[in-house]
Amino acid sequence: MSVTIIGGGMAGATLALALSHLSRGTMQIDLVEARMPEDREHSVFDARAIALAQGTCSDLIVIGVWPSLESSATSITRVEVSDTNHLSKVQITASDYRLPALGYVVELHAAGKRLFDLLREAPGVHLHCPAMLKDIRRERVGNFITLDNGVELNALLVVAADGSHSPLAAQCGISWRCRDYQQIAVIANISTSLSHKGGAFEHFTPHGSLGLLPMFGAGSSLVWCLPATYQRDIIDWDEGQFCQTLQHLFGWRLGRITTVSERQYYPLWLCTAQRHISHRLALVGNAAQTLHPIAGQGFNLGLRDVMTLAETIIHAKAQGEDIGDYAVLSRYQRRRQLDQAMTVGITDGLINLFTNRHASLVACRNLGLMAMAHIPSLRNVLARKTLGWVVR
């Protein structure tokens, strides 16, 4: 039984490792990726950092991946959610839930190198990198794949893990529903005069969300979302002006913002595939849905796709089923529908809620934050989503 995964980013790499681990090396897995993680400019493992929820880390432990990532991960021991010019805020701490951490922050570039080291040693995994999909012919009994280096592959199942607007999925007739938020995310690393002490922050400004994730030392990873029209001005700001504006919006929780790294800019969309399976095809990660970075749910949702698909495939294999059969893939799609719909809805709703400056809505929003801060049962709803405690 064979699976070909197109796309070797976080979702594709972890799927290959999950299938190898759960099948105990008895499954043939071909992983196709265009760029090596060492290629900082063009690799899917770029300079960004991502937050892994505690539930995500538990899944990575199950498939033997977490020990390789843990040594370069920074613990999140506290999460603070606040709104500009209002006193209401919500804090969640790991100690509240008797946990060592609420989650962990990993830098994509470092994670990519470690995942590829694991892939090279994983039984049953054949890594095709650098290589790209050239052609796919889907027949009743399987997929016949040609790579741009001339290699030909046969697979009972092919998985699209090649990111937003997946070229593979599009070639197989999948389309997406997309909403342009008309925002950009400004990505950079900042240094502050005070240590973050494991604190992560989601701060809502009049124009968008401002997130900080703790990194080694006193550094934090910044994700600042704001209207796309602001990009023309921000590009021209020098380091001093950027830090000063950021300081005004975020405040002095971490002391003075002293330095900022090179800034990167990404347009923000919500894109959801109209279906997540087709004939001998399944979608995972950003190929299935690409979310706004607010609340940091994107990769955690994608990892739940990965784990559910891997479990579905392994179960089908154990039952002697064709792993690419539509009935098998339909089970995967059904298992994922509720979690995907709820996470997309929550993320999209937060953007609408916190970018609306109507006075009555602002007042209700801050009453909600105050209630959540003082009523444990309400705060636990936020905590469960932060921790990634979701039934797949």
MIDREN-410980 format. One record per residue (C-alpha): residue number from 1; x, y, z. Coordinates in nm, 4 decimals. Last residue first. Layout:
PT   resi          X          Y          Z
PT    NUM          X          Y          Z
...
END
This chain:
PT   resi          X          Y          Z
PT    392    -1.1297     1.4513     1.6512
PT    391    -1.2183     1.5632     2.0014
PT    390    -1.0575     1.9011     2.0682
PT    389    -0.8305     1.9984     2.3552
PT    388    -0.6164     2.2413     2.1528
PT    387    -0.4837     2.4137     2.4636
PT    386    -0.5947     2.7575     2.3442
PT    385    -0.9377     2.6196     2.2470
PT    384    -0.9788     2.4572     2.5873
PT    383    -0.8547     2.7723     2.7609
PT    382    -1.1071     2.9961     2.5872
PT    381    -1.3946     2.7750     2.7055
PT    380    -1.2278     2.7499     3.0472
PT    379    -1.2512     3.1267     3.0872
PT    378    -1.6287     3.1010     3.0715
PT    377    -1.6361     2.8341     3.3432
PT    376    -1.3849     3.0316     3.5510
PT    375    -1.5984     3.3482     3.5718
PT    374    -1.3871     3.6561     3.6539
PT    373    -1.1747     3.7068     3.3421
PT    372    -1.4451     3.5702     3.1132
PT    371    -1.6939     3.8200     3.2521
PT    370    -1.4485     4.1055     3.2016
PT    369    -1.3780     3.9937     2.8458
PT    368    -1.7504     3.9748     2.7732
PT    367    -1.8085     4.3177     2.9233
PT    366    -1.5307     4.4354     2.6941
PT    365    -1.7044     4.2966     2.3887
PT    364    -2.0403     4.4361     2.4927
PT    363    -1.8913     4.7858     2.5253
PT    362    -1.7092     4.7607     2.1922
PT    361    -2.0310     4.6397     2.0284
PT    360    -2.2249     4.9363     2.1638
PT    359    -1.9574     5.1822     2.0526
PT    358    -1.9187     5.0522     1.6968
PT    357    -1.5453     4.9890     1.6482
PT    356    -1.5741     4.6540     1.4647
PT    355    -1.2273     4.5052     1.4220
PT    354    -1.2547     4.2900     1.7341
PT    353    -1.5842     4.1162     1.6624
PT    352    -1.5413     4.0620     1.2880
PT    351    -1.1919     3.9202     1.3367
PT    350    -1.3069     3.7053     1.6282
PT    349    -1.5929     3.5675     1.4193
PT    348    -1.3585     3.4514     1.1433
PT    347    -1.1472     3.2599     1.3933
PT    346    -1.4478     3.1124     1.5731
PT    345    -1.6167     3.0085     1.2489
PT    344    -1.3019     2.8520     1.1024
PT    343    -1.2469     2.6600     1.4265
PT    342    -1.6099     2.5430     1.4440
PT    341    -1.6283     2.4372     1.0784
PT    340    -1.2965     2.2505     1.0900
PT    339    -1.3801     2.0747     1.4162
PT    338    -1.7251     1.9714     1.2887
PT    337    -1.6101     1.8525     0.9441
PT    336    -1.3028     1.6513     1.0418
PT    335    -1.4559     1.3141     1.1220
PT    334    -1.6834     1.3326     0.8178
PT    333    -1.3914     1.3996     0.5817
PT    332    -1.1849     1.1112     0.7174
PT    331    -1.4795     0.8715     0.6921
PT    330    -1.5357     0.9907     0.3361
PT    329    -1.1752     0.8995     0.2564
PT    328    -1.2439     0.5360     0.3463
PT    327    -1.5656     0.5286     0.1402
PT    326    -1.3825     0.6883    -0.1509
PT    325    -1.1243     0.4095    -0.1605
PT    324    -0.7657     0.5307    -0.1360
PT    323    -0.6758     0.3102     0.1609
PT    322    -0.8195     0.0005    -0.0114
PT    321    -0.9434    -0.1996     0.2863
PT    320    -0.7686    -0.4919     0.4576
PT    319    -0.9037    -0.3971     0.8005
PT    318    -0.5562    -0.3048     0.9277
PT    317    -0.5033    -0.0857     0.6198
PT    316    -0.8326     0.0933     0.6815
PT    315    -0.7324     0.1602     1.0428
PT    314    -0.3928     0.2932     0.9327
PT    313    -0.5520     0.5216     0.6736
PT    312    -0.8105     0.6608     0.9159
PT    311    -0.5489     0.7185     1.1870
PT    310    -0.3228     0.9017     0.9409
PT    309    -0.6126     1.1127     0.8135
PT    308    -0.7155     1.2047     1.1675
PT    307    -0.3595     1.2905     1.2682
PT    306    -0.2991     1.5093     0.9651
PT    305    -0.6295     1.6952     0.9887
PT    304    -0.5576     1.7548     1.3594
PT    303    -0.2200     1.8935     1.2520
PT    302    -0.3992     2.1337     1.0192
PT    301    -0.6132     2.2689     1.3034
PT    300    -0.3003     2.3261     1.5123
PT    299    -0.1305     2.4833     1.2116
PT    298    -0.4026     2.7438     1.1638
PT    297    -0.5233     2.8160     1.5191
PT    296    -0.2891     3.0993     1.6197
PT    295    -0.5531     3.3135     1.7951
PT    294    -0.5618     3.5544     1.4971
PT    293    -0.3447     3.4111     1.2180
PT    292    -0.6280     3.4342     0.9600
PT    291    -0.7009     3.0861     0.8311
PT    290    -0.6108     2.8732     0.5298
PT    289    -0.8259     2.5648     0.4893
PT    288    -0.7899     2.2294     0.3118
PT    287    -0.4628     2.3061     0.1302
PT    286    -0.3538     2.4905     0.4437
PT    285    -0.3478     2.1661     0.6392
PT    284    -0.4716     1.8461     0.4766
PT    283    -0.6440     1.7502     0.1517
PT    282    -0.7288     1.3958     0.0404
PT    281    -0.7193     1.2391    -0.3077
PT    280    -0.8045     0.8906    -0.4362
PT    279    -1.1111     1.0350    -0.6152
PT    278    -1.1885     1.3533    -0.4256
PT    277    -1.1546     1.4663    -0.0662
PT    276    -1.1568     1.7904     0.1292
PT    275    -1.4537     1.9551    -0.0359
PT    274    -1.5347     2.3187    -0.1043
PT    273    -1.1815     2.4011     0.0126
PT    272    -1.1723     2.6863     0.2618
PT    271    -0.9804     3.0096     0.2086
PT    270    -0.9796     3.2931     0.4621
PT    269    -0.7365     3.5541     0.3437
PT    268    -0.4535     3.7666     0.4832
PT    267    -0.1796     3.9202     0.2693
PT    266     0.1726     3.8537     0.4069
PT    265     0.4449     4.1047     0.4907
PT    264     0.7961     4.0437     0.6235
PT    263     0.9978     4.2715     0.8495
PT    262     1.3711     4.2447     0.9091
PT    261     1.4333     4.2242     1.2822
PT    260     1.3070     4.4679     1.5462
PT    259     1.4995     4.6252     1.8307
PT    258     1.4415     4.7916     2.1697
PT    257     1.0773     4.7516     2.2644
PT    256     1.0871     4.9018     2.6130
PT    255     0.9329     4.7114     2.9009
PT    254     0.7538     4.3838     2.8376
PT    253     0.4108     4.4960     2.9575
PT    252     0.4934     4.8517     2.8462
PT    251     0.2185     4.9284     2.5961
PT    250     0.1139     4.7326     2.2894
PT    249    -0.0142     5.0133     2.0688
PT    248     0.2258     5.2905     2.1697
PT    247     0.5200     5.0502     2.1820
PT    246     0.4419     4.9262     1.8306
PT    245     0.4420     5.2827     1.7029
PT    244     0.7759     5.3558     1.8725
PT    243     0.9311     5.0293     1.7525
PT    242     0.8341     5.1006     1.3901
PT    241     0.9536     5.4614     1.4103
PT    240     1.2907     5.3565     1.5497
PT    239     1.3420     5.0734     1.3020
PT    238     1.2842     5.2973     1.0011
PT    237     0.9404     5.3308     0.8524
PT    236     0.9144     5.3228     0.4721
PT    235     0.7630     4.9739     0.4544
PT    234     0.5103     5.0855     0.7146
PT    233     0.3642     5.3540     0.4879
PT    232     0.2907     5.1403     0.1811
PT    231     0.1768     4.8532     0.4041
PT    230    -0.0982     5.0581     0.5656
PT    229    -0.3408     4.9980     0.2775
PT    228    -0.3453     4.6286     0.3697
PT    227    -0.5315     4.7066     0.6911
PT    226    -0.3643     4.5673     1.0043
PT    225    -0.2389     4.2412     1.1496
PT    224     0.0748     4.2358     1.3649
PT    223     0.2377     3.8968     1.4179
PT    222     0.5472     3.9486     1.6341
PT    221     0.7801     3.6760     1.7588
PT    220     0.9286     3.7638     2.0960
PT    219     1.2861     3.7974     2.2201
PT    218     1.4025     3.8250     2.5792
PT    217     1.5966     3.4999     2.5665
PT    216     1.4518     3.2240     2.3501
PT    215     1.1097     3.3032     2.2038
PT    214     0.7761     3.4094     2.3478
PT    213     0.4867     3.4746     2.1073
PT    212     0.3466     3.8230     2.0510
PT    211     0.0179     3.8936     1.8732
PT    210    -0.1271     4.2241     1.7557
PT    209    -0.4806     4.2083     1.6210
PT    208    -0.6412     4.4583     1.3875
PT    207    -0.7287     4.8223     1.3207
PT    206    -0.8516     4.9601     1.6545
PT    205    -0.6026     4.7344     1.8376
PT    204    -0.6617     4.3903     1.9851
PT    203    -0.3810     4.2396     2.1905
PT    202    -0.3111     3.8672     2.1871
PT    201    -0.0105     3.8110     2.4124
PT    200     0.2114     3.5140     2.4942
PT    199     0.4072     3.5076     2.8203
PT    198     0.6862     3.2574     2.8840
PT    197     0.8775     3.4886     3.1148
PT    196     0.8572     3.7659     2.8495
PT    195     1.1824     3.9093     2.9805
PT    194     1.2027     4.2857     3.0132
PT    193     1.4031     4.5234     2.7905
PT    192     1.2371     4.3948     2.4756
PT    191     1.3645     4.2407     2.1536
PT    190     1.1438     4.1949     1.8477
PT    189     1.1118     3.9271     1.5805
PT    188     0.9165     4.0147     1.2673
PT    187     0.5961     3.9379     1.0751
PT    186     0.3578     4.2083     0.9533
PT    185     0.0294     4.0407     0.8641
PT    184    -0.1717     4.2148     0.5966
PT    183    -0.5392     4.2975     0.5841
PT    182    -0.8002     4.3264     0.3126
PT    181    -0.9757     4.0322     0.4783
PT    180    -1.0107     3.8717     0.1358
PT    179    -1.2644     3.5921     0.1622
PT    178    -1.2187     3.2724    -0.0317
PT    177    -1.4340     2.9702    -0.1113
PT    176    -1.2053     2.7187    -0.2749
PT    175    -1.2121     2.4839    -0.5752
PT    174    -1.1115     2.1190    -0.6159
PT    173    -1.1041     1.9759    -0.9702
PT    172    -0.8006     1.7479    -0.9483
PT    171    -0.5635     2.0085    -1.0946
PT    170    -0.6884     2.2477    -0.8264
PT    169    -0.6027     1.9902    -0.5585
PT    168    -0.2491     1.9516    -0.6923
PT    167    -0.1957     2.3265    -0.7312
PT    166    -0.3044     2.3736    -0.3683
PT    165    -0.4762     2.7106    -0.3334
PT    164    -0.3094     2.7463     0.0057
PT    163    -0.0460     2.4869     0.0845
PT    162     0.1074     2.1838    -0.0837
PT    161    -0.0273     1.9181     0.1531
PT    160    -0.2423     1.7507    -0.1118
PT    159    -0.2431     1.3784    -0.0360
PT    158    -0.2302     1.1059    -0.3006
PT    157    -0.3769     0.7640    -0.2338
PT    156    -0.3318     0.4254    -0.4010
PT    155    -0.0003     0.5556    -0.5278
PT    154     0.2240     0.4971    -0.8272
PT    153     0.5324     0.7105    -0.8788
PT    152     0.7375     0.8176    -1.1809
PT    151     1.0677     1.0034    -1.1436
PT    150     1.1497     1.2301    -1.4407
PT    149     1.2952     1.5169    -1.2383
PT    148     0.9753     1.7200    -1.2811
PT    147     0.7769     1.4479    -1.1079
PT    146     0.5290     1.2139    -1.2765
PT    145     0.2415     1.0591    -1.0837
PT    144     0.0132     0.7682    -1.1654
PT    143    -0.2704     0.7521    -0.9157
PT    142    -0.4615     0.4312    -0.8431
PT    141    -0.7110     0.1619    -0.9382
PT    140    -0.9792     0.3732    -1.1051
PT    139    -0.7228     0.5961    -1.2709
PT    138    -0.5902     0.9360    -1.1761
PT    137    -0.3156     1.0712    -1.3964
PT    136    -0.0912     1.3237    -1.2277
PT    135     0.1641     1.5493    -1.3935
PT    134     0.4665     1.7615    -1.3115
PT    133     0.4705     1.7460    -0.9319
PT    132     0.7850     1.9061    -0.7987
PT    131     1.1237     1.7848    -0.6800
PT    130     1.4017     1.9019    -0.4478
PT    129     1.3479     1.6838    -0.2601
PT    128     1.1917     1.3423    -0.3150
PT    127     1.1943     1.1779     0.0290
PT    126     1.1107     0.8067     0.0410
PT    125     0.9544     0.7100     0.3745
PT    124     0.9104     0.3401     0.4581
PT    123     1.1219     0.3519     0.7731
PT    122     1.1935     0.7076     0.8932
PT    121     1.5639     0.7963     0.8886
PT    120     1.5604     1.0664     0.6187
PT    119     1.2243     1.1844     0.7489
PT    118     1.3624     1.2421     1.0996
PT    117     1.6403     1.4672     0.9689
PT    116     1.3783     1.6415     0.7531
PT    115     1.1703     1.7118     1.0631
PT    114     1.4713     1.8587     1.2420
PT    113     1.5603     2.0887     0.9537
PT    112     1.2016     2.2053     0.9180
PT    111     1.1578     2.2761     1.2886
PT    110     1.4604     2.5082     1.2899
PT    109     1.3224     2.7072     0.9956
PT    108     0.9689     2.7071     1.1315
PT    107     1.0656     2.8537     1.4664
PT    106     0.8881     2.6724     1.7464
PT    105     0.6664     2.8137     2.0201
PT    104     0.5215     2.5821     2.2820
PT    103     0.1873     2.5195     2.4467
PT    102    -0.0058     2.5825     2.7664
PT    101     0.3010     2.4766     2.9623
PT    100     0.4032     2.2662     3.2643
PT     99     0.0359     2.1833     3.3234
PT     98    -0.1658     2.1930     3.6438
PT     97    -0.4559     2.3621     3.4657
PT     96    -0.4362     2.6971     3.6455
PT     95    -0.0567     2.6471     3.6595
PT     94    -0.0443     2.6803     3.2814
PT     93    -0.1831     3.0314     3.3059
PT     92    -0.4792     3.1948     3.1337
PT     91    -0.5249     3.5693     3.1555
PT     90    -0.8203     3.7702     3.0316
PT     89    -0.8276     4.1464     2.9938
PT     88    -1.0613     4.4342     3.0666
PT     87    -0.8990     4.7709     3.1296
PT     86    -0.9849     4.9208     2.7912
PT     85    -0.7775     5.1517     2.5737
PT     84    -0.6631     4.8693     2.3434
PT     83    -0.8184     4.5270     2.4044
PT     82    -0.6635     4.2372     2.5943
PT     81    -0.5919     3.8622     2.5818
PT     80    -0.3062     3.7313     2.7972
PT     79    -0.1623     3.3819     2.7655
PT     78     0.0750     3.2379     3.0259
PT     77     0.3211     2.9483     3.0434
PT     76     0.4111     2.9315     2.6762
PT     75     0.7282     2.7218     2.6635
PT     74     0.9968     2.7867     2.4008
PT     73     1.0870     2.5038     2.1623
PT     72     1.4383     2.4120     2.0418
PT     71     1.4821     2.1102     2.2706
PT     70     1.1202     2.0057     2.2180
PT     69     1.1352     1.9598     1.8415
PT     68     1.3169     1.6253     1.8225
PT     67     1.1349     1.4860     2.1273
PT     66     0.8007     1.5916     1.9708
PT     65     0.8154     1.3703     1.6617
PT     64     0.7512     1.0212     1.7995
PT     63     0.4020     0.9805     1.6528
PT     62     0.2241     0.9901     1.9900
PT     61     0.4463     1.2744     2.1138
PT     60     0.3391     1.4872     1.8156
PT     59    -0.0239     1.4305     1.9148
PT     58     0.0486     1.5493     2.2694
PT     57     0.2269     1.8538     2.1274
PT     56    -0.0874     1.9388     1.9313
PT     55    -0.2990     1.9135     2.2471
PT     54    -0.0641     2.1549     2.4261
PT     53    -0.1074     2.4016     2.1434
PT     52     0.1847     2.4583     1.9077
PT     51     0.2527     2.8258     1.8472
PT     50     0.4256     2.9095     1.5212
PT     49     0.7385     3.1085     1.4399
PT     48     0.8182     3.2677     1.1044
PT     47     1.1621     3.2757     0.9436
PT     46     1.0783     3.0318     0.6627
PT     45     1.0164     2.6570     0.6528
PT     44     0.8143     2.6590     0.3297
PT     43     1.1553     2.7142     0.1701
PT     42     1.2179     3.0016    -0.0698
PT     41     1.4487     3.2460     0.1044
PT     40     1.5736     3.0250     0.3880
PT     39     1.6889     2.7378     0.1642
PT     38     1.8111     2.5041     0.4411
PT     37     1.4599     2.3558     0.4562
PT     36     1.5153     2.2006     0.1112
PT     35     1.2744     2.3145    -0.1546
PT     34     1.0263     2.1541    -0.3963
PT     33     0.8863     1.8823    -0.1698
PT     32     0.7570     1.5350    -0.2595
PT     31     0.7027     1.2734     0.0113
PT     30     0.6632     0.9133    -0.1012
PT     29     0.5293     0.6778     0.1660
PT     28     0.5428     0.2983     0.1405
PT     27     0.3707     0.1434     0.4423
PT     26     0.5179    -0.1234     0.6692
PT     25     0.7383     0.1130     0.8706
PT     24     0.5645     0.0549     1.2008
PT     23     0.2328     0.1564     1.0404
PT     22     0.1766     0.4204     1.3126
PT     21     0.5333     0.5498     1.2925
PT     20     0.5639     0.5682     0.9141
PT     19     0.2145     0.7111     0.8755
PT     18     0.2808     0.9754     1.1418
PT     17     0.6198     1.0656     0.9917
PT     16     0.4691     1.1171     0.6460
PT     15     0.1825     1.3187     0.7957
PT     14     0.4277     1.5295     0.9977
PT     13     0.6228     1.6178     0.6834
PT     12     0.3124     1.7042     0.4820
PT     11     0.1610     1.9279     0.7494
PT     10     0.4818     2.1088     0.8459
PT      9     0.5995     2.1576     0.4891
PT      8     0.6772     1.8652     0.2592
PT      7     0.4169     1.9157    -0.0118
PT      6     0.2712     1.6438    -0.2341
PT      5     0.2232     1.3305    -0.0249
PT      4     0.2252     0.9981    -0.2098
PT      3     0.0734     0.7024    -0.0259
PT      2     0.1430     0.3359    -0.0970
PT      1     0.0000     0.0000     0.0000
END
